[in-house]
């Protein structure tokens, strides 16, 4: 079985760089069927049972178990069913006569099917991530909330930070202009969350309708935009971590400035 980093290299070569299956087979020393398999799966699929295991005593109760697990997704984690508690309920409320082990195995399998998979991210040079953070500072003698723009370069761990009175379109655009001037260049691509400062509307199929201001910024600097999945902060975990690093290291203790310009 090939490691996930091999999958990453092959999939990027074919799906991003435009390499053919035949060429990828030659370059990576893989059979063409193996290359096609890697294009079909983002991670090694491992052994796949062709026929589901037979559990005649449990099968009439799998719908009950599935309903319990579905209900658990809407309650606090500390009050969700363990496999033992599900077994007890099946026995006491539904007349289940099977053993605990087959219930435990089924619950574990269902958990694996619904568990989100995280593929290790590659951070090539020249690509950035962007976000805003919030903190408290004293500005002009008044304690107030400030919003700070962060542009992070995951490959080198370089970053640019600038604080603003509010998280506005003007601050968003100025943050980019200031970051590019500070860095002396423009990243090839920048990863964002689905902030309304850049995304006017999510259209589906991973398509976004950009705001006019953001489109103009892109047209001028010609960088590629990328967007994380809605509600998935881990997609841009590097800049999320940098936002926290800035707050803990640059804004503790609470700083004091004459104005936002100093």
N, C-alpha and C positions, 0 to 999 in steps of 0.2 A: 504494500500500500504506500502510495506517495504522500509526502507531507503536504500540509496546507500551503507552505510557501512555494512549492512547485506548482500547485494549482494556481496560486496568485500570479506567478510569472507567466504561465502558459495562457491563462485567461486574459491578462493584460495585453500580452503580445498579439493575440488574435482579435479580441473584442475592442481594444482601444487603439492599438498601433496598426491594425489592419493586416496582420500576417495571416497567410492562408493556413488551413489545417495541414496541408502537405508540407509547407515550409516549416511550420512549428514542429511537426513530426521529425524532420531532419535536424533542426537546430537543437531541440531538447532530447533527441535520441529516444523518442517514444513512438509506439505504434499509433497509427491514425485513429483507431478505435479508442485508444486511451486518451488522445487529445480531445476527441468528441465527448467522451465521458466527463473530462475536466470542464468542458464548456457547458455541460448540462448541470453540473453541481459546483457550487462555490466552495465547498469543503468536501474532503473524502467521505463518501457515503457509508463506507464500512460494509459489513455483512448485512444483506437484506433478506430476511426470511420471505420466501415466495408464498408460503401458505401460513396464515395466522395460526398460532397454537390453539388447539382445541381445549376448551374448558367447559364441558357440558353442564357442570353444576353451577358455574358462575354466569354462563351466557344469559339466562333469563333475568339476571340482576345488573348487567352492565349499564343498561339505561338509567337505573337508579343511581349507580355510582357516578356516571357522567353528569347527571343532574346535580348531585351533591358537589362535585368538583366545580361545575359551572357556577353554582351559587357561592362557593367559597371565593371566587374571584372578585366578589363585590363586598366582602367583609374584611375586617382587620386581620392581618396575617396571624396574630396570636390567637385568633378564635376560629381558625380554619380546621377542618377535619384532618386528623392523622389517619393513616391506613388502619390502625387498630380501632379507632372510633368508628370508621366506616364499617369495618367488619362487625362490630358490636351492634350497630344499627341494623345492618342486614339480617343478623341473627335474631335480634329481639323484635324488630318491627316488620320484617318481611319473610321470616321463616326460612332464611338461608341455612343450609345444613353442611356446607362445604367448610374447608379449612381456612385459617387465617392467611396462610402462605400465598394461596392463589389470589386472594384479595390484594395483598401487599404487592405482589408482582404486577397485577393489572394497574394499580394506582401509580406505581413507579413508571410503567410504560406510558401511561397517559401523560404523566408529568414531563417525560422526555419529548413527547410529540408536541406539547404546547410550549415548551421552554424556548425562549428566544436564544438564537445562536449569535455569538459575537466572533467575527473573524478578525484576527489581528490586522491592524491598519498599517499601511505603508505610507511613509511621509517623505516623498522625494523632495529634493531642493527646489525652491522657486514657487512653492505653493503656501498659501496662508489661510488662516481662519480668523473670523471677526465676530465680536460680540460687545455688548455693553454690560457694565457692572454698576452697582449702587453702593454708596457708603456715606458716612457723615463726616463733614469737615467744617471748619470755621472759616468763613469767607467774609472779609470786611467787618470782622467783629461779631458776626452772626452765625450761630451754629445752624447748619442746613444740610439737606440731602444733596449730594452731587452724583452725577452720572458720568462714568468714565468709559471712553471708547478704547477698546483693546484690539490691536492687530497682532496676531501671533504667527510666527514662522516655525512650525513644528519640527522641521528638519534640523534647524540650528538652535532652537529655543530662544531665538531673538524675539523682541516684542517692542511695540510702541504703545504708549498710553497717554491719553489727554482727557482732562476733566471738563465737563460742561454743566450749565445750570439745569438742563433738561435733555431728555433723549428725543430730540427733534430731528426733522429732515436736515435742517441746517447743520446740526452737530454731526450727524451721520456723514454728510458730504465733506464737511471740513475735516473730520477725523481721517478720512481717506486721503485727502489732499495733503494734510500735514504728515501722515505716515509715509506717503510716497516720497515727500521731500526729505524727511528724516532718513529714510532708507537709501535714498539716491537711486530709486528704481521702482518698478511696478511688478508685483507677483504675477506669475502666469495665470493663476486661478485663486479665488478666495471662496471659502466655505462659510455659509451663513445659516442661521436658523430662519424660520419663515417670518421674519419681522415685517411688519406692515410698512416700515421705512423702505424696504426693497421690493416686497411682494404685494401687489395690489389684490391678487386673487390666485388661489390654487385651483387649477383647472382639471386636475386628475391626470393619471398616466405620467406622473412626475413632471408635468408641465406647469410653469408659473407665468402669470401675467405680471411683468415688472412695472413698478411705478415709473412715471415719466422722468422724475429726477434721477432715479437710479440708472435708468436706461441712458440718459445723457452722460452720466458719470462714466459708464462703461464705454460708450461711444468715443469718449475723449481719451481714456487711458487704455482701452482695448484689452482688458483682462477678462478672463472667463469666470463666470459665477457658478457656484455649486450650492445646493441647499440640502440640509439635513431632513430626515423624515419628521413629519409633525409629531411632537411629543417625545422625540428620541434625542435627548441631550447628549447621549454617549456618541452620537455621530460626529460631534465636534468637541470631543473630550479634552483636547489639548488646550483650546482657548478657554473652555470652562475652567480648567485647572489654573490657567494663567490669571483669569479674573479673580479667583480665590487667592492666588499668590500675591497679586497686587494689593488686595485688601489687607491681607495679614502682614505684609512686609513694608508697604509704602504708606499705609493709612492707619497704622497703629504705632504710637498713640495718635489720637485724632489730630490731624495737621491743621495749621492755621496759615492763611494767606490773605494778603491785602485785597486781591481780586482774582478772577479766573485767568488773568493774563500773567500772573506771577505765582 
